[in-house]
């Protein structure tokens, strides 16, 4: 092969779009099943059963689409209805179709079928759905993340005073060496000499995959002084699908690397601990 010196501009000129299609084999199966759904004024759980009997995997996704839920959201809500033992896929359905169909109906699957089939769709609706699928899921995830941070900041502000005087938010705190920094959501009383660090993560928020969360937490632990209290606030039912990663956080807490892990349902404990830390650290 001849040895040559390539240039960026030459490669750019040679670039071409990588065309892909979202319609894989499974998508084709879902669409084919969708075409077989009869248009009528009302539906019952019998219609759901007919779909699941014909092609369970395709019907499972079709029901999820009727409910407008992500895969994780659908799985968690179905688990809540069916119970944590016995699975949620075809074997569970075949073992007890009545309870399975009852769970889907309680989630609103039948009602959503009736509502969507009877809806008169215009080109505006189509564009709105494209907007939703293109950036709506990202916005939804970002909103979850902001909601979690707002939840924490509301109580931090309540206990320690206003941002800029009682704490710094969404900043880089100075680490134990005094020469390097790391990102954190809240540093109390300030980012230069933090005595308390708080990280808020909503699982399901954009960018908040468990691996990202574990990485962020580990970097904070590595950077902070040993005597700096580190609190972690998280939420999102999808953690239940990743118990091994949640266990890693719990192990960090058990070893004293995280002071305590909170969820929003632990609001009273969170506020109580903040007040106690304020008194103990004389902040």
C-alpha positions as CSV (number, residue, x, y, z in Angstrom):
1,X,0.0,0.0,0.0
2,X,1.3,3.4,-1.0
3,X,2.2,5.7,2.0
4,X,0.5,9.1,1.8
5,X,-0.1,12.1,4.0
6,X,-3.8,12.7,4.4
7,X,-5.5,16.0,5.1
8,X,-8.6,16.9,7.1
9,X,-10.2,18.8,4.2
10,X,-9.8,15.8,1.9
11,X,-11.5,13.5,4.4
12,X,-14.3,16.0,5.0
13,X,-15.0,16.2,1.2
14,X,-15.2,12.4,1.2
15,X,-17.7,12.2,4.0
16,X,-21.3,11.0,3.2
17,X,-24.4,10.6,5.3
18,X,-24.7,7.2,7.1
19,X,-28.3,6.4,6.3
20,X,-30.1,4.2,8.9
21,X,-33.6,3.1,9.4
22,X,-35.4,2.8,12.8
23,X,-37.5,-0.1,11.4
24,X,-35.8,-3.2,12.5
25,X,-37.4,-6.7,12.6
26,X,-39.1,-6.0,15.9
27,X,-40.5,-2.6,14.8
28,X,-41.9,-4.3,11.7
29,X,-43.6,-6.9,13.9
30,X,-45.1,-4.1,16.0
31,X,-46.3,-2.2,12.9
32,X,-47.8,-5.4,11.4
33,X,-49.7,-6.1,14.6
34,X,-50.8,-2.5,14.8
35,X,-52.3,-2.9,11.3
36,X,-54.4,-5.8,12.6
37,X,-56.0,-3.8,15.4
38,X,-59.6,-3.4,14.5
39,X,-61.0,0.2,14.5
40,X,-64.1,0.3,16.7
41,X,-65.8,2.6,19.2
42,X,-64.8,0.6,22.3
43,X,-62.3,-2.0,23.5
44,X,-62.1,-4.4,26.4
45,X,-59.4,-6.6,28.0
46,X,-60.5,-9.3,25.5
47,X,-58.9,-7.2,22.8
48,X,-55.7,-6.9,24.8
49,X,-55.7,-10.7,25.2
50,X,-56.1,-11.2,21.5
51,X,-53.1,-9.0,20.8
52,X,-50.9,-10.7,23.4
53,X,-52.0,-14.1,22.2
54,X,-51.1,-13.4,18.6
55,X,-47.6,-11.9,19.1
56,X,-46.7,-11.3,22.8
57,X,-43.4,-9.4,22.3
58,X,-44.9,-7.0,19.6
59,X,-48.1,-6.6,21.6
60,X,-46.1,-5.9,24.8
61,X,-44.5,-2.9,23.1
62,X,-47.8,-1.9,21.4
63,X,-49.5,-1.7,24.8
64,X,-46.5,0.3,26.1
65,X,-46.9,2.8,23.2
66,X,-50.7,3.1,23.9
67,X,-49.7,4.1,27.5
68,X,-47.0,6.5,26.3
69,X,-44.4,5.0,28.7
70,X,-40.7,4.3,28.3
71,X,-39.6,0.7,28.6
72,X,-38.3,1.2,32.1
73,X,-41.4,3.1,33.2
74,X,-43.7,0.4,31.8
75,X,-41.8,-2.4,33.4
76,X,-41.8,-0.8,36.8
77,X,-45.5,0.1,36.8
78,X,-46.4,-3.4,35.6
79,X,-44.2,-4.9,38.4
80,X,-46.1,-2.8,40.9
81,X,-49.4,-4.1,39.7
82,X,-48.3,-7.8,39.3
83,X,-46.0,-8.0,42.3
84,X,-42.3,-8.4,42.5
85,X,-42.2,-12.2,42.1
86,X,-43.0,-14.2,39.0
87,X,-41.7,-12.0,36.2
88,X,-43.7,-9.7,33.9
89,X,-43.3,-11.2,30.5
90,X,-45.0,-14.1,28.5
91,X,-44.6,-16.8,31.2
92,X,-46.5,-14.6,33.7
93,X,-49.2,-13.9,31.1
94,X,-49.6,-17.5,30.2
95,X,-49.7,-18.6,33.8
96,X,-52.5,-16.2,34.8
97,X,-53.9,-14.2,31.9
98,X,-56.8,-12.7,34.0
99,X,-54.5,-11.0,36.5
100,X,-52.1,-9.9,33.8
101,X,-54.9,-8.3,31.8
102,X,-56.4,-6.8,34.9
103,X,-53.0,-5.1,35.7
104,X,-52.8,-3.7,32.2
105,X,-56.4,-2.4,32.4
106,X,-55.7,-0.8,35.8
107,X,-52.7,1.0,34.2
108,X,-55.1,2.5,31.6
109,X,-54.3,0.4,28.5
110,X,-57.9,-0.2,27.5
111,X,-58.9,3.4,28.1
112,X,-55.9,4.7,26.1
113,X,-56.8,2.3,23.2
114,X,-60.3,3.8,23.1
115,X,-59.0,7.4,23.3
116,X,-56.3,7.1,20.7
117,X,-58.3,5.1,18.1
118,X,-61.2,7.6,18.3
119,X,-58.9,10.7,18.1
120,X,-59.0,12.6,14.8
121,X,-55.3,13.1,13.9
122,X,-54.2,16.1,11.9
123,X,-50.8,17.0,10.5
124,X,-50.2,19.2,13.5
125,X,-50.6,16.2,15.8
126,X,-48.0,14.3,13.7
127,X,-45.5,17.1,13.9
128,X,-46.1,17.4,17.7
129,X,-45.4,13.7,18.1
130,X,-42.2,14.1,16.1
131,X,-41.2,16.9,18.3
132,X,-42.0,14.9,21.4
133,X,-40.0,11.8,20.2
134,X,-37.1,14.0,19.0
135,X,-36.5,16.2,22.0
136,X,-39.4,15.5,24.3
137,X,-37.8,12.5,26.0
138,X,-34.6,14.5,26.6
139,X,-36.6,17.5,28.0
140,X,-38.5,15.0,30.2
141,X,-35.3,13.7,31.6
142,X,-33.8,17.1,32.1
143,X,-37.0,18.1,34.0
144,X,-36.6,15.1,36.3
145,X,-33.0,16.2,37.0
146,X,-34.0,19.8,37.7
147,X,-36.8,18.7,39.9
148,X,-34.5,16.7,42.1
149,X,-32.0,19.6,42.3
150,X,-34.8,22.0,43.2
151,X,-36.0,19.7,45.9
152,X,-32.6,19.6,47.5
153,X,-31.9,23.3,47.1
154,X,-35.2,24.3,48.6
155,X,-34.2,22.6,51.9
156,X,-30.5,23.7,51.7
157,X,-31.7,27.3,51.4
158,X,-34.2,26.8,54.2
159,X,-31.5,25.6,56.6
160,X,-28.3,27.4,55.5
161,X,-29.6,30.7,53.9
162,X,-29.4,32.0,50.4
163,X,-27.2,30.9,47.6
164,X,-23.9,32.7,47.5
165,X,-23.8,33.4,51.2
166,X,-24.9,30.1,52.8
167,X,-23.9,27.7,50.0
168,X,-22.7,27.4,46.4
169,X,-24.7,25.5,43.8
170,X,-23.7,23.6,40.7
171,X,-20.0,24.4,41.2
172,X,-16.6,23.0,41.4
173,X,-15.4,22.6,44.9
174,X,-11.7,22.7,46.0
175,X,-10.4,19.3,46.9
176,X,-8.2,18.1,49.8
177,X,-5.0,19.0,48.0
178,X,-6.1,22.6,47.5
179,X,-4.9,22.5,43.9
180,X,-7.7,20.5,42.1
181,X,-11.4,20.7,41.9
182,X,-14.4,18.5,41.2
183,X,-18.0,19.1,40.2
184,X,-20.8,19.0,42.8
185,X,-24.4,20.1,43.0
186,X,-24.1,21.8,46.4
187,X,-21.1,22.9,48.5
188,X,-21.8,24.3,52.0
189,X,-20.9,26.9,53.2
190,X,-18.9,27.5,49.9
191,X,-17.0,25.8,47.2
192,X,-13.6,27.0,48.4
193,X,-13.8,25.4,51.9
194,X,-16.8,23.0,51.8
195,X,-17.7,21.2,54.9
196,X,-20.8,19.5,53.4
197,X,-21.2,18.3,49.8
198,X,-24.5,17.2,48.4
199,X,-25.1,15.5,45.0
200,X,-28.6,15.2,43.7
201,X,-29.4,12.6,40.9
202,X,-32.7,11.5,39.5
203,X,-32.3,8.2,37.8
204,X,-34.0,8.5,34.4
205,X,-32.8,12.0,33.9
206,X,-30.8,12.7,30.8
207,X,-27.2,11.7,31.3
208,X,-28.0,10.1,34.7
209,X,-27.3,6.5,33.8
210,X,-26.1,4.5,36.8
211,X,-22.6,4.3,35.4
212,X,-22.6,8.1,35.2
213,X,-24.0,8.4,38.8
214,X,-21.4,6.0,40.2
215,X,-18.6,7.8,38.4
216,X,-19.7,11.2,39.7
217,X,-20.0,10.0,43.2
218,X,-16.7,8.2,43.1
219,X,-14.9,11.4,41.8
220,X,-16.4,13.5,44.6
221,X,-15.3,10.9,47.2
222,X,-11.8,10.8,45.8
223,X,-11.4,14.6,45.7
224,X,-13.0,15.7,48.9
225,X,-11.3,16.0,52.3
226,X,-11.9,13.0,54.6
227,X,-13.7,15.2,57.1
228,X,-16.0,16.7,54.6
229,X,-19.6,15.3,54.9
230,X,-20.9,13.9,51.7
231,X,-24.7,13.4,51.2
232,X,-26.3,11.8,48.2
233,X,-30.0,12.4,47.2
234,X,-31.5,10.3,44.5
235,X,-34.9,8.9,43.3
236,X,-36.6,7.1,40.4
237,X,-38.2,3.7,40.5
238,X,-36.0,2.5,37.7
239,X,-33.2,2.0,40.4
240,X,-35.1,-1.2,41.2
241,X,-34.0,-2.6,37.9
242,X,-30.4,-1.9,38.7
243,X,-30.1,-3.1,42.3
244,X,-26.4,-4.1,41.8
245,X,-25.4,-0.5,41.1
246,X,-27.6,0.8,43.9
247,X,-25.8,-1.8,46.2
248,X,-22.5,-0.2,45.2
249,X,-23.7,3.1,46.5
250,X,-25.0,1.5,49.7
251,X,-21.6,-0.1,50.2
252,X,-19.9,3.3,49.9
253,X,-22.3,4.6,52.6
254,X,-21.7,1.6,54.8
255,X,-18.0,2.3,54.6
256,X,-18.5,5.9,55.6
257,X,-17.6,7.4,52.2
258,X,-21.1,8.7,51.8
259,X,-22.7,10.1,55.0
260,X,-26.2,9.1,54.0
261,X,-28.3,8.3,50.9
262,X,-31.8,9.9,50.7
263,X,-34.9,9.8,48.5
264,X,-37.6,12.4,48.4
265,X,-39.8,10.2,50.7
266,X,-37.0,10.7,53.3
267,X,-37.5,14.5,53.3
268,X,-38.0,14.8,57.0
269,X,-34.8,12.9,57.8
270,X,-32.9,14.9,55.2
271,X,-34.0,18.3,56.7
272,X,-33.3,17.0,60.2
273,X,-29.8,15.9,59.3
274,X,-29.1,19.2,57.6
275,X,-30.1,21.1,60.8
276,X,-28.0,18.8,63.0
277,X,-25.0,19.2,60.7
278,X,-25.4,23.0,60.8
279,X,-25.3,22.9,64.6
280,X,-22.4,20.4,64.8
281,X,-20.3,22.2,62.3
282,X,-21.3,25.7,63.6
283,X,-22.3,26.9,60.1
